[in-house]
Amino acid sequence: MKAKNLKKKKASAQNTQKKGRKRFSVENDPFFDEDNDIKRRRMFGDDEDIESSDDSEDIYGSDDEGVDRNVGRGEEEEEEETAAEKRKRVAEAYLRSVRELKRKDEEERESEDEYDRQEREAMRDSRVADMLQQEQMEESGRVRRAIASRIQKPTEGFHLLVKHRQSVTAVTLSEDDLKGFSSSKDGTIVSWDVDSGKTEKYKWPTDEALKSHGAKDPQGRATKHSKHVLALAVSSDGRYLASGGLDRHVHLWDVRTRQHIKAFPGHKGPVSCLTFRQGSCELFSGSFDRSIKIWNVEDRAYVNTLFGHQSEVLTIDSLRKERVLSVGRDRTMHLWKVPEESQLIFRAPATSLECCCFINNDEFLSGSDDGSIEHWNVLRKKPVHIIKNAHASLQSAGIEQINGALSNGHMENGTLNPQSHSSSALSWVSALTVCRNSDLAASGAGNGSVRLWTIENESKGIRPLFELPVAGFINSLVFSKSGQFLVAGVGQEPRLGRWGRIADVRNGVVVHPLKFS
């Protein structure tokens, strides 16, 4: 039975598949049958037919027309906006082009300015390099500034800047030429302003304070420390002032506070000369004990002693190199090479060399007690040139003196009567100085004048330039670094003794301006 039923089911399924394969017809669809339609109406009720109004067509028609109108209006608006946008676009394009041109011009100008700026900087750097090289060569002594030929003939004389009670023994200037220092035989040490002449006095400490600063008890017949000052020197940085005198000590002072810092003992005779090495805190001192000592003022320490002179050391000088030039009454001049611990000895024909100074590292000058000035070269042991009677006395020179005035019209600093003094003492060359790294030199004596000299090459030597009248013994001379003025320390007596006296002279510091063409 089950088999028969399965067969019937398969047969009915096959028939159903065959009927499904028949073609579809609308007539056979019950949806389109009227009877079915009637049945639906009865089931859901008779719904009214909704008829479209006549306006519907109009509405839709107007809608179509509205669409056309809106499209046309939109096109017109688009055309109007396009014109405005076009104007805007043209304006913006013009602005962009103008801005681009302006930018290009600025870039070109900037590039030109940059090129010009670089060129100016290169030229400035080149000038700075040349200036530094020139300064370095001048500092090293390889190049000499030619300023002597540019000095105009003086129309005025020395004028008194600082007064001292007794003879001035030393004068020195700070590195910037703004402040000066002077000392005298009465122990006075004064600092003064170069422009105004305003003075400030250094006050000596008590004996107890001196001992606390390193000073030793007076030696020999002296019962107390002598304040008689013979020499001054100021350091290149302007911090320290050194003084030396009859108490056989080198005294160190603070320039800013004018207070005594240290007393260096060690010399067995009066300290006659002092000098700082340029650009350092190395101090050299010369003494009547025939020795030269080296000190380090920064460390407040003794360094070394140089021996070689056979008599009193009177003057020393130094430049930037570790070399010292010294002269003494043994008729010799010594050039000390400190690092090598060696010395060169130069012998002069005079009985005594009173002063000396460097021209550069290889040339130097000396002044003697016979009135001569010697020009030396490091390669020769004898003077290259000798100027005899460089400071002849007024009587021997035949210079007329009428009522205290010289025949050339210049007034003297006091009246000089040469009849009452030894002409030899008046003609001693007691002071020499050279304007740093230049061809200008000056010398002084007691004959009533300071002489300016032009230092020429070795074949020509030294040539006289001008004579500046000033009465009294010229115990110290110093040029400003620029060469614009000359400072002299004047006294009634010589610096190291009393073998001459001019009573009518005013003790003090005098200054003479120098004008360049």
Beta strands, then each sheet from edge to edge (+ up, - down):
strand 1: 159-163
strand 2: 168-173
strand 3: 179-184
strand 4: 189-193
strand 5: 199-201
strand 6: 229-234
strand 7: 240-245
strand 8: 250-254
strand 9: 259-264
strand 10: 271-276
strand 11: 282-287
strand 12: 291-296
strand 13: 301-307
strand 14: 313-318
strand 15: 323-328
strand 16: 332-337
strand 17: 342-347
strand 18: 353-358
strand 19: 363-368
strand 20: 373-377
strand 21: 385-387
strand 22: 401-402
strand 23: 405-406
strand 24: 431-434
strand 25: 440-444
strand 26: 449-455
strand 27: 462-469
strand 28: 473-479
strand 29: 485-491
strand 30: 508-513
sheet 1: 1+ 30- 29+ 28-
sheet 2: 2+ 3- 4+ 5-
sheet 3: 6+ 7- 8+ 9-
sheet 4: 10+ 11- 12+ 13-
sheet 5: 14+ 15- 16+ 17-
sheet 6: 18+ 19- 20+ 21-
sheet 7: 22+ 23-
sheet 8: 24+ 25- 26+ 27-
end
